[in-house]
Amino acid sequence: MSVFSRNGKRLGRPKSNPNSRALHERPKKIVYPSWPHATRKQLGELAEMMFMVKATTKGLIVAKPYGESHRYDFLVDSGKRTWRVQVKSSTCTHRRAYTVNAYWKTTRKHMPYLPSKVDFLAVVILGTDIWYLIPIRALAGRLIVNVYPFGGDPRGSRRFEKYREAWHLLQPKKRPRPRS
């Protein structure tokens, strides 16, 4: 949007308040190694490494099972409970939504993750440090998850925003100590 004077000359863009930040503005990107031809597998491996670092800095114990035969990528030990976590990443948007596949594949079908096999879906938006830790039960059998970290959901639904940076869901619940 440009500003014009009375005689029709273009004056340029209006000045904005540097202290106000629109909901749709993206935060500064974190610089990752340039992988111009990175495969989906390599991006998934990057997301898994990012999860290990982030969860460890949150005080959680992270273990990677041997092999690729489990539906989950990590076991996360909070001290009181062990969680099974599947890590997914997204780099592309469709109508301001970052789309993540919340399924595993058989030979012919896409199957949703089940609460009996996986506890959490950890979603990272690559290029930022934005994480969603979504309980599998909250997916209710969905095969696709759309997250809107920068706003702009056309239906006004912010279904998964409550799980943004929800690392506390993996932490042990603190019980009040009984008074003696």
C-alpha positions, -999 to +999 in steps of 0.1 A: +000+000+000+014+034-010+007+069+001+000+096-026+002+134-023-026+157-035-010+161-070-008+123-074+029+118-067+038+086-049+053+093-015+062+057-005+049+033+021+034+046+053+056+043+083+047+017+108+051+016+145+082-005+152+068-016+186+036-031+172+039-065+156+010-078+135-001-114+142+008-125+107+044-113+108+069-140+109+096-140+136+132-139+125+143-172+111+169-194+127+197-201+102+202-238+095+229-254+073+219-248+037+206-280+022+195-270-013+186-306-022+176-320+012+154-350+010+123-355+032+143-381+051+171-356+058+146-330+070+130-355+093+164-364+107+171-327+113+137-324+131+146-354+153+179-339+163+162-306+171+137-325+193+165-343+212+182-310+219+150-291+229+136-318+251+170-323+269+172-285+276+138-288+291+152-314+316+137-345+300+155-377+294+153-387+257+160-422+243+159-433+206+148-469+201+170-490+178+157-495+143+127-481+124+101-507+133+082-487+160+055-461+154+073-436+176+107-419+172+116-413+209+109-424+244+108-394+267+113-401+304+099-373+327+109-392+359+073-403+367+062-414+332+076-425+299+060-411+268+062-423+232+068-394+208+065-392+171+084-362+156+071-345+124+083-314+106+068-289+081+084-263+059+057-254+035+024-236+039-009-238+022-032-209+029-011-198+059-013-233+074+017-255+080+005-290+071+018-322+088+010-358+080-003-375+111-002-410+098+019-440+090+018-459+057+010-495+050+014-509+015-019-495+004-033-473+031-026-443+054-033-452+090-037-427+118-015-429+149-033-447+177-031-438+214-021-474+221+011-470+200+020-433+203+014-407+231+024-374+215+030-359+180+058-334+182+056-309+153+084-285+145+081-257+119+116-259+103+133-225+100+118-214+133+119-227+168+082-233+170+070-266+185+036-281+189+033-311+213-001-326+205-015-356+224-025-383+200-060-384+216-065-348+205-060-358+169-092-380+170-080-401+141-071-372+118-046-379+090-036-343+084-028-316+110-029-279+101-012-255+124-013-217+121+017-204+141+014-169+125-024-166+126-047-166+096-069-196+101-098-190+077-124-207+099-112-190+130-104-224+146-072-224+166-077-261+175-040-269+181-027-235+194-031-247+230-004-273+223+021-248+210+053-250+231+033-274+255+064-290+269+047-290+303+026-319+291+057-341+291+068-329+326+056-348+357+026-332+374+036-316+406+014-326+435+011-303+465+030-318+495+008-326+525+014-305+555+028-323+585 
